[in-house]
């Protein structure tokens, strides 16, 4: 059971060449347009010369009965513990066993030192934390190569191992908006990014040009690599999520360092609650407090305007946050009104608003297919506003034709007090 990421990795590491198991199917959820396709023979190995079919998760009970399934392996992330057990109950009621694959069966050991940056929830600020770590290491004259958590939403045969150094590489690989959101900022900072499907092959290539491998995790998934330093970001705006989400709690317990981010927007008692949960579940972890510094390109343009706010899609959808950086910038810099985009939404964008009903005055930058990117463009252009605030980490104006003024809102992580990430990196490098 997966979402085109952890499921493929678990298969590659544990099942691909394992004659003790026959994998009859993958199921897909969370991400649109990823079911009704095949895990191809180029990836599935000699035991599966015809590949393996991928079905919508809704068909799981039927698949269990049809194939007399013995075991179902749950392999996706950013869901509540309660959600996981509901899925377990469904599987058990169909007669199969419900399994979570342990880290020792899926982690890959690198020849180079590995720093992993993960999170307890989507939208905690893991990406800006990864960017901060990479910049510090470069100042220390270390060659850092970033390996990003998978987002193989297209032709899997073309996405086995991908290397990104320029914007042209993003175009060549036909990256979705969601991929661009995580790759582009690293490219802007001058770093090379690898991603894809087969993370053993990806690691072999990345090791050739790196002193240190930096794993930039996705959702709140655990790292695919055996880590020499494990950094985990928690969200001060969402206390207790670090112990109520899967596998976010695993990350919390595994962390060497926990960053409590967005403290400037949180209540003191919520920060204290997260600190208590860290100390109870991982007393040896170092704790860093940090904030997100929000910087619109042209803040003077916002005052007095009716603005459309566009935010990072996954943060708002399965991440569950109602707002992001652009919304905060609109409030801070005096927007006259933040408009409600729902009445302007078309196609799949309209469906997104029905599914994620907590969203009202923000537009998630959904773009998992060419068709959806066009629907996003139509929605933006139909909106009655003076200005578009783009709070995604990618410059969507490169791939969308927006018919009104637009400015980007950037955000970076900034530590508060000691210890900070520079201290952590200095200690780490000394031990190499």
Secondary structure, 3 states (H helix, E strand, C coil): CECCCHHHHHHHHHHCCCCCCCCCCEEECCCCCCCCEEECHHHHCCCCCCCEEEEEHHHHHHHHHHCCCCEEECECCCEEHHHHHHHHHHHHHCCCEEECCCHHHCCECCCCEEEEEEECCCCCCHHHHHHHHHHHHHHCCCCEEEEECCCCCCCHHHCCEEEECCHHHHHHCCCCHHHHHHHHHHHHCCCEEEEECCHHHHHHHHHCCCCEEEEECCCCCCCCECCCEEEEEEECCCCCHHHCEECHHHHHHHCCEEEEECHHHCCHHHHHHHHHHHHHHCCCCEEEEEEEEEEECCHHHCCCCEEEEEECHHHHCCCCCCCCHHHHHHHHCCCCEECCCHHHCCHHHHHHHHHCCCCCCCEECCCCCHHHHHHHHHHHHHCCCCEEEECCCCCHHHCCCCCCCEEEEEEEEEEECCCCHHHHHHHHHHCC
